[in-house]
Amino acid sequence: SIPGLAQSSVFLLALHLLQGSSASFVQLNGNGYEGVIVAIDPAVPEDETLITEIKDMVTTASTFLFEATEKRFFFKSVSILIPENWKNITQYKRPKQESYKHADVIVAPPTLPGRDEPYTKQFTQCEEKGEYIHFTPDFVLGKKQDEFGPSGRAFVHEWAHLRWGVFDEYNDDERFYSASSKKIEATRCSTGITGTNGVYKCQGVICITQRCKIDANTKLYEKDCQFFPDKYQTEKTSIMFMQGINSIIEFCNEKNHNREAPCLQNKMCNSRSTWEVISSSEDFKGTVPIAAPPPPPVFTLLKISERTVCLVLDKSESMKVRSPSTINYNRLNRMNQAVKYFLLQTIENGSWVGIVDFDTTAHIRSKLIQIKSNSERRKLLESLPTEASGGISICSGIESVIKEIYPQVDGSEIMLVVAGEDKNIRNCMDKVKQSGAIIHSLAFGPNADPAVTEMSSITGGMHTYASDQAESKGLTDTLRTFGLGSTHLPQHSLQLESKRLTLRSNPWMNGTVIIDSTAGKDTFCLITWDKQSPGISLWDPSGTPTGNFTMDEGAKMAYLSIPGTAKVGVWTYSLQAKANPETLTITVNSRAANSAVPPITVNAKMNRDTNTFPSPMIVYAEILQGFIPILGANVTAFIESNNGKVEVLELLDNGAGADSFKNDGVYSRYFTAYQDNGNYSLKVQASGNTKTVMRSLRHLPNRGTYIPGWVVNGNPPIPESDEDTRTNLESFTRIASGGVFVISNVSKLPLPDLYPPSQIRDLEATSGEDEIRITWTAPGDDFDVGKVQQYIIRISGSILDLRDNFDDALQVNTSDLSPNEANTKETFAFKPGNISEENTTHIFIAIQSVDKSNLTSKVSSIAQVALFIPEADYSPGKNYPNPRGRISETSLSVFR
């Protein structure tokens, strides 16, 4: 097991399902944010003080936010989700659509012991919303104020990440830079913030400070040098640099923004200030400042209760439609296979489950039964529809659940599977919205009513699509995703294998499934076929044949439940088709082996739910153990269109192309291969080899600035360590469904080249005796696919001139530079020539890529090499030559 990885550290994350910013219920009403959800992790010990402190934090943050945004924004209404395992109190209400996956803020134990920094899960582009904010209980309780400042201020810092897609104005990887003033400056905004540069070292109880030494290669301060702020400041900006400084009450704007600093805000947002980005947001455009102070936030306390789910299943004529080629889609049987799988393995013990089917009228097949053992599961299997016929009335199915099955509708779930169109579905739309039920919907085939998507959207449910193609695996995978719900992680279902194959000349379907040590409990294997039951063989890691599969010939499926915890290692299966052609599927699920050790999880999403051609989209997959990122995995996305065509993409965590941050456990890729208008579904497969996969234990990006102490009378504090520590991980496999997205306006006509190369964001440079060597990740002809035609490299003695006037800068001869395929490493060396600027201390370098259609990328990030050592400034921001804060080697006391 991994020290400090509590079971809770992945709970809310798994529930979040990476539905992304679209999952948030936050709306701006006037100037106030409504629908903010703060969720407390079930593993947080019960403490009513925590609720009080959450209220205080949000209330303080609301006032601070209002002033920081020039009297524009405040928090109007906030729901606090209380864990099911906390005791009942009369003022706790039952949630309606509010759930963990919609949480804007989660309060959960730290990533690792001692890691109490507040941070925002943010892996999208500038101006795009983040996923959620993570606070630890100790942070909320005020125990970490010395390190991060008051919690209300830190909340505003994180809210700016989450809501407006801005980034930090410090950089732990590049703490210093060579400024146009010819001095070494600390990376900060604004430069009016004063402090001391120094190295603080302790041996035993004796601590000394030393002057920073200059690195011979970079001509900047060495790695262990830090900027320590003075405790007493007058500068007002910026909240995205160091929110804990008392004088800071504003975001950097166009006038005072430090465009030279190598901070993430400059790199990700094209050197725009945070206030410029905020000012261009839809929030800002839709509001005007208000004179009166805002009212305090209104809080609602909601307590999670036992899960209640009703399956509402279409059994109309649409469920037995045949294709023009007379191939039977057999939708009813495919639906029943998926539902049986859901009932046998996915839905967790303790849940209440009912079943309704419908044609022109609804039929209650099973009222709510609480699942306590396999006997309840088997009883529910008897309630599935066996014949498809008649018209369709979706409203009758939903209304029967609301009226006749649910004793209390608020927060209860409906899982709707539908294949046909229903002209009357909008008749119950308002009633559904007001009911408090959450509707997850699965559209089966191309003719499913599009209004069901809207129904899921307005109730906070998930929506996805399953095609009729033989190779499609969407139905089983989707019901599994719906089934994850709000389960506590030890019961959370993990998918290890999901494969569907149509066999013709070769009757064999062979493969392996890896069971790693974090999974293996309640392992369940499902096999389905279309015509005739296949031969089935399964061997455990030691080569021993295992299992007597239960054969359900009527449903054309066989399943095996491995008791206890399955043996860790590589399991091997072999299926032999007995018909030609034949379509076979195999699905393997499991649960966490140990409730104290969070399992490896994979979550997938697109960057938006709807899109218009030709705008590109981005696929994201996040691999974690707890909150710890998993690096070095092989991740593949399968994107299936309406017509069953599948696009396969390798996702990368290389910080290039669509991937915002290297080695953050989020694997990304652009998607532009649009086939048709309509629904597309996403599935992601991830695997890790024990020789290459590892956990990253370094601090997460996009977090509140750590303030280990203050310079008081020249005394600096103890710096925070952020070593990029990694630990090895065993081999694993995981499958994740990323839901459905909709594309419109796809043209059938031949089109010109629409997509330029992606921007290079990882340009690095080193200098030798008489040449400069640069490296970067190659972009592609179309974003991150293919090969560019050429590179344009330019240099300047001024970072601002290079950034603002790239086309006028000195061009480097690249006639012997031949571009490589996208996502490979490029290297090029050149002699710098003459830079005309006087007293130039550094040469700044940038690249622009050009494709075969002469489309150009954005100008790259800027790299630099030093010509000679610039002036050291040990007390930046101070205008006297020998500041009393200058560091000397002496023993000192630390002020906190």
LINKA-V987340 format. One record per backbone hydrogen bond with DSSP energy under -0.5 kcal/mol. CO is the residue of the C=O (numbers start at 1). NH is the residue of the N-H. Records with the same first field share a line. If there is no record, write none. Layout:
BEGIN
CO = NH, NH
END
This chain:
BEGIN
1 = 3
2 = 5
4 = 6
5 = 598
6 = 9
7 = 10
8 = 11, 12
10 = 14
11 = 15
12 = 16
13 = 17
14 = 17
16 = 19
19 = 22
20 = 23
21 = 24
27 = 29, 34
28 = 30
29 = 31, 32
31 = 74
32 = 29, 34
33 = 76, 77
34 = 27
36 = 79
37 = 39, 104, 105
38 = 81
39 = 107
41 = 44
47 = 50, 51
48 = 52
49 = 53
50 = 54
51 = 55
52 = 56
53 = 57
54 = 58
55 = 59
56 = 60
57 = 61
58 = 62
59 = 63
60 = 64
61 = 65
62 = 66
63 = 67
64 = 68
65 = 69
66 = 71, 72
67 = 70
68 = 251
71 = 290
74 = 33, 76
76 = 298
77 = 36
78 = 300
79 = 38, 81
80 = 82, 302
81 = 40
82 = 304
83 = 86
89 = 92
93 = 303
99 = 102
100 = 103
102 = 25
104 = 133
105 = 39
106 = 108, 135
107 = 41
112 = 115
114 = 116
115 = 111
118 = 704
119 = 134
120 = 122
121 = 131, 132
123 = 660
125 = 128
132 = 121
133 = 106, 135
134 = 119
135 = 108
136 = 140
137 = 141
138 = 143, 144
139 = 142
142 = 145
144 = 148
145 = 149
147 = 707
150 = 154
151 = 155
152 = 156
153 = 157
154 = 158
155 = 159
156 = 160
157 = 161
158 = 162
159 = 163, 164
160 = 164, 166
161 = 165
162 = 130
165 = 127
168 = 265
170 = 264
175 = 187
177 = 179, 185
179 = 182
182 = 871
183 = 179, 185
185 = 177
186 = 188
190 = 193
194 = 230
196 = 198, 228
198 = 226
199 = 201, 210
201 = 208
203 = 206
205 = 207
206 = 203
207 = 892
208 = 201
209 = 890
210 = 199
213 = 222
215 = 219
217 = 866
219 = 870
220 = 215
222 = 225
226 = 198, 228
227 = 229
228 = 196
229 = 711
231 = 233
236 = 249, 250
238 = 241, 242
240 = 169
242 = 245
245 = 248
247 = 249
250 = 238, 239
252 = 275
253 = 257
257 = 259
258 = 261
261 = 263
263 = 267
264 = 268
265 = 269
266 = 271
268 = 126
269 = 272
273 = 277
274 = 278
275 = 279
276 = 280
277 = 280
278 = 281
281 = 285
282 = 286
284 = 287
297 = 299
298 = 78
300 = 80, 302
301 = 93
302 = 82, 304
303 = 95
307 = 352
308 = 413
309 = 354
310 = 312, 415
311 = 313, 356
312 = 417
313 = 358
315 = 389
316 = 319
317 = 320
318 = 321
319 = 332
321 = 329
323 = 326
326 = 328
327 = 323
330 = 334
331 = 335
332 = 336
333 = 337
334 = 338
335 = 339
336 = 340
337 = 341
338 = 342
339 = 343
340 = 344
341 = 345, 346
342 = 347
348 = 351
351 = 371
352 = 309
353 = 369
354 = 311
355 = 365, 366
356 = 313
357 = 363
358 = 315
359 = 393
361 = 359
363 = 357, 365
366 = 355
369 = 353, 371
370 = 372
371 = 350
373 = 377
374 = 378
375 = 379
376 = 380
377 = 381
378 = 382
379 = 382
380 = 383
381 = 384
390 = 317
393 = 397
394 = 398
395 = 399
396 = 400
397 = 401
398 = 402
399 = 403
400 = 404, 405
401 = 405, 406
405 = 407
409 = 412
412 = 438
413 = 310
414 = 416, 440
415 = 312, 417
416 = 418, 442
417 = 314
418 = 444
420 = 449
422 = 425
424 = 427
425 = 428
426 = 429
428 = 432
429 = 433
430 = 434
431 = 435
432 = 435, 436
436 = 411
437 = 439
438 = 414, 440
440 = 416
441 = 464
442 = 418, 444
443 = 445, 466
445 = 448
449 = 452
450 = 453, 454
451 = 455
452 = 456
453 = 457
454 = 458
455 = 459
456 = 460, 461
457 = 460
462 = 441
463 = 740
464 = 443
466 = 445
469 = 472
473 = 477
474 = 478
475 = 479
476 = 480
477 = 481
478 = 482
479 = 483
480 = 484
481 = 484, 485
482 = 485
484 = 487
488 = 491, 492
489 = 492
494 = 496, 590
495 = 735
497 = 588
499 = 586
501 = 503, 584
503 = 581, 582
505 = 507
507 = 577
509 = 575
511 = 573
513 = 515, 571
514 = 516
515 = 569
516 = 519
518 = 593
520 = 523, 566
521 = 591
523 = 562
524 = 589
525 = 560
526 = 587
527 = 558
528 = 585
535 = 576
537 = 574
538 = 546
539 = 572
540 = 543
544 = 540
547 = 549
549 = 551
550 = 552, 559
551 = 553
552 = 556, 557
556 = 529
557 = 552
558 = 527
559 = 550
560 = 525, 562
561 = 563
562 = 523
564 = 522, 566
569 = 515, 571
571 = 513
572 = 539
573 = 511
574 = 537
575 = 509, 577
576 = 535
582 = 503, 584
583 = 530
584 = 501
585 = 528
586 = 499
587 = 526
588 = 496, 497
589 = 524
590 = 494
591 = 521
594 = 597
596 = 598
599 = 626
601 = 624
603 = 622
605 = 620
609 = 742
611 = 744
612 = 615
617 = 671
618 = 607
619 = 669
620 = 605
621 = 667
622 = 603, 624
623 = 630
624 = 601
625 = 628
628 = 625
629 = 631, 696
631 = 694
633 = 635
634 = 687
635 = 651
636 = 685
637 = 639, 649
638 = 640, 683
639 = 647
640 = 681
641 = 644
645 = 641
647 = 639
649 = 637, 651
651 = 635
652 = 668
653 = 663
656 = 659
658 = 660
661 = 664
665 = 623, 667
667 = 621
668 = 652
669 = 619
671 = 617
672 = 674
678 = 743
679 = 642
680 = 741
681 = 640
682 = 738
683 = 638
684 = 736
685 = 636
686 = 734
687 = 634
688 = 732
689 = 692, 693
693 = 729
694 = 631
695 = 697, 727
702 = 120
706 = 708
710 = 712
711 = 231
712 = 715
714 = 716
715 = 712
723 = 725
725 = 697
727 = 695
732 = 688
734 = 686
735 = 495
736 = 684
739 = 682
741 = 680
742 = 611
743 = 678
744 = 613
754 = 756
756 = 783
759 = 657, 761
760 = 861
764 = 775
766 = 773
771 = 768
772 = 830
773 = 766
774 = 828
775 = 764
776 = 826
778 = 823
779 = 788
781 = 783
782 = 784, 785
783 = 758, 780
785 = 781, 782
786 = 822
790 = 850
791 = 793
792 = 848
793 = 812
794 = 846
795 = 810
796 = 844
798 = 802
799 = 803
800 = 804
801 = 805
805 = 808, 809
806 = 809
810 = 795
812 = 814
814 = 817
816 = 818
817 = 819
821 = 824
824 = 778
826 = 776
828 = 774
830 = 772
833 = 835
834 = 836
837 = 840
841 = 867, 868
843 = 865
844 = 796
845 = 863
846 = 794
847 = 860
848 = 792
849 = 857
850 = 789, 790
851 = 854
855 = 851
861 = 863
863 = 845
865 = 843
871 = 184
874 = 197
875 = 878
876 = 195
880 = 883
883 = 886
888 = 890
890 = 209
894 = 896
895 = 710
END
